Amino acid sequence: GFFCVMRNFSQGRWFIVAKAVSAMRLVLDECFRWANQRKAFGKSLMTQPVIRFKLARMAGALEAVHNMLENVTHQMDVMPYQEQSAKLGGPIALLKFQATRVGTLIADEAAQIFGGRAITRTGMGSKVEGYLRTFKYSSILGGSEEVLADLAIRQQLRSPESVAPKL
């Protein structure tokens, strides 16, 4: 049983990242909707440079994680299972680490954009509130951030032909 669980950790972590990326996209979409709809001092929030900066920061970080996810997914699709087990543990651990860090960024920025609405369970802020309540689960499930960052680096050090992750 133990070895079966250990062999499937990477696929489980991949699934956690896929779900996290989906949730982050939903929150980012809500932030865009809110920034276009909400008026402050007679103008849309979207007219404020700081709001556009927050949205750009969130979108850029999320796109980078999504790209990593697509790359790892392709490798999982074309590699035999044994090769995946040997080579993708570190890159998937690094992917999950990065995805959970971006999840924290998105949670923080969404709360700032939504203000008090980010803590309401109904109305326009409900999706953000739900995300704020649950985003940390992806950091904990499948291994904590510190453990996965260490795993990614240790696996890379075992590969003498390269010094950078091959995602």
Salt bridges, closest charged atoms under 4 A:
ASP29 OD2 - ARG33 NE 2.81
GLU30 OE2 - ARG33 NE 3.98
GLU30 OE2 - LYS127 NZ 3.65
GLU63 OE2 - ARG25 NH2 2.74
GLU70 OE2 - HIS66 NE2 3.05
GLU83 OE2 - LYS87 NZ 2.96
GLU109 OE1 - LYS54 NZ 2.68
GLU109 OE2 - ARG57 NH1 2.71
GLU129 OE2 - ARG121 NE 3.44
GLU129 OE2 - ARG133 NE 2.91
GLU145 OE1 - ARG101 NH1 2.77
ASP150 OD2 - ARG154 NE 2.75
